[in-house]
Amino acid sequence: MQQDSTPYFIDLEEEKREILKRYRNLLSLWKPKSELERKQFRKAFYFAVEAHKDMRRKSGEPYVFHPIEVARLCVEEIGLGTTSVIAALLHDVVEDTSYTLHDIEVMFGEKVARITDGLTKIKGFVDTQPASMQAENFRKILITLSDDIRVILIKLADRLHNMRTLDSLPKEKQLKIASETQVLYAPLAHRLGLYAIKSELEDLAFKYTEPEIYNSISQKIEETEKERNRFISKFIYPIKKSLILQELNCRISTRVKSVFSIWEKMRKKEIPFEEVFDVFAIRIIIDTTIENEKIDCWRAYAILTDHYRPNNSRLRDWISLPKANGYEALHTTVMSHNGSWVEVQIRSDRMDEIAEKGYAAHWKYKEPGDNETGLDEWLKKAKEMLDSEDVNDALAFVDDFKLNLYSEEIYVYSPKGKFISLPAGSSALDFAYNIHSEIGNNSIGAKVNHRLVPLNYKLKSGDQVEIITSSKQKPKEEWLNFVVTAKARSNIREKIKEENRKLVTEGKLKLKQILLETNKEKAEFNLPKFQEFCGVASREELHLRIAAGTVGADEVRAYLRSQGKDGLFDFLLRPFIRSRNTGVSGEDQKLISKIHENPGSLLLKDNINEINYEIASCCQPIPGDDVIGLLSKTEKIEIHRTNCKFAIQFMSKHGEQIVKAKWKPTEKIGFLCGLKITGIDKKGLVSETATIISEQHNLNIRSYHMETNGEVFKGIVMIYVINTQNLKELISSLKKVKGIISVTRINELGEKNPLLS
């Protein structure tokens, strides 16, 4: 919620006219089916207006504009019905006003009250809270998947409108909300089939985490619009003519890819905007019956390939095998008249509505008695996971669940031919856990296409899988390294915890017995000091080692000798808690207390060198980069670039540990930075580039690594720069060298060496 009490100049009459205009617009979009529905809608609308009459958003506009807009999104972009529209109008009433849930139930019925209650319970997720509480609240959001999915759909509409109006919030709040959106909400929209909302959420989050890149790509899309439209008109003309001759009633539209998806392609393939061939996609949408849609889509494909040659490796048949979120279409890529590849999507009107409106449309077309779709199966799996997950490990839960939100699917078969969908990258062990948790726990191997393979074997679409089990097998820690499904990870963790609990008890008993045998004349034993003596990180790990026999009587005797001949110890088996010397100074402690009392209030200006901070090694920010401070577990502030992958993940979970950071303008320290250089190899190239760096720009080189493959070279140079302007000038000079094709900054130094990729 963006609520504020700041005084503004208010034209009440103009606001009343605007509210009435929005009421009529919403009514025209929704079109109630009966007079009773119209009356309920009118009552909910004016109830929301009255409840929020004295509230305003940070932008200064009446707060009621927000629930009205959320209701409009629910109708126009998701396709929800009466109950959802009313709940959307009322979704902030219980949280932000004196009205109760009982009031809502009396006035609007039990269904609306239940959805409003679900929305109220998860409201706190966007507020400043400890990480575990944020994760637990996201868990509450997901639990509503099994209660009433309309809660999630309304919540996504709520998040979309908040993202559209994020400009009025301070920067650190923008980054926190954008990070949550990128990490959690956009993937959730994707999984529920809301592609339009997912793409907009990604773009809006990207706008705040990478403003320069976002604006640059947006500008290039706008600049190439006229040329793109001319190309599209020429491309679709022969197809449209043939479709009409074949009496296929259809329309052809164009969709420009989202800024974020274009950037992802540029980043992964290390290419400029101009080399992204699928900046847009052509859609052929056929008006046909459900009975004929499959054959009509393939007829359209045949007509398309009569005119343009397809790339067979790029054909995707999601009509025969729909995606897990219900998406159906034919995708292909064809060579156009000017030598460029064009992506074409073919689907029916029904498929198009499901693609745009996701779960709501999927449910609309489902008939009683229909088989479960991939989306139904995914929701069932999500419910199973939510019901069985250990609530005390909420952060691990959120991390696991995210794995299954964005992943593509593969399709495999059981020995009896049962069709099973799994995330891409799944192992044979993931398949085992998908069948049943006990089969997973007892797995020792698998047969894939009748060939014996290990449990870590990566499955491919079309594989037939049989699991081999043994009652003596138990889950192992290393299994977590090769499973990708949330169900497998949560089951393995739970079994390991269960086994460890038994071993810890066994270890405690063993230690007690050793002390009775070894320490007959000694009545005291300092367990924390013994743990430190053994070099073990935790008490649990110590007992596990004792149970395993790697720590025993010899270590106890050695420890007792190290304490002196008198053997003065604390208490027998008493679990002491030692005070920890964190190495934090008094001034730093005041700073940390200030952050905890008022998160995000600290502005790191000229005193940036006077506090306990460090430059993050993962993204290596330099002066001029947009940066943010993150308060780590060691109570030290880590300075990250705002687009750092780790920082985005951290901010999505630890909103209360974000600290505003700013570079000291007079800073003249050299900061380590990496550049990747590619081009055509020639004699003296290394010497020439080194001269430019060292002499022309007066920068120190830490390392220079170069590899050639034929005539092509890739080089990684690590240098010390003063700021981003310094770096931009260097990159500009290097690009002028004959033979060099590209010079790019390495954003994530923690990633594997790009030369090896």
Order of alpha helices (4+ residues) and beta strands (2+ residues): alpha-alpha-alpha-alpha-alpha-alpha-alpha-alpha-alpha-alpha-alpha-alpha-alpha-alpha-beta-alpha-beta-alpha-beta-beta-beta-alpha-alpha-alpha-alpha-beta-beta-alpha-alpha-beta-beta-beta-alpha-alpha-alpha-alpha-alpha-beta-beta-beta-alpha-beta-beta-alpha-beta-beta-alpha-beta
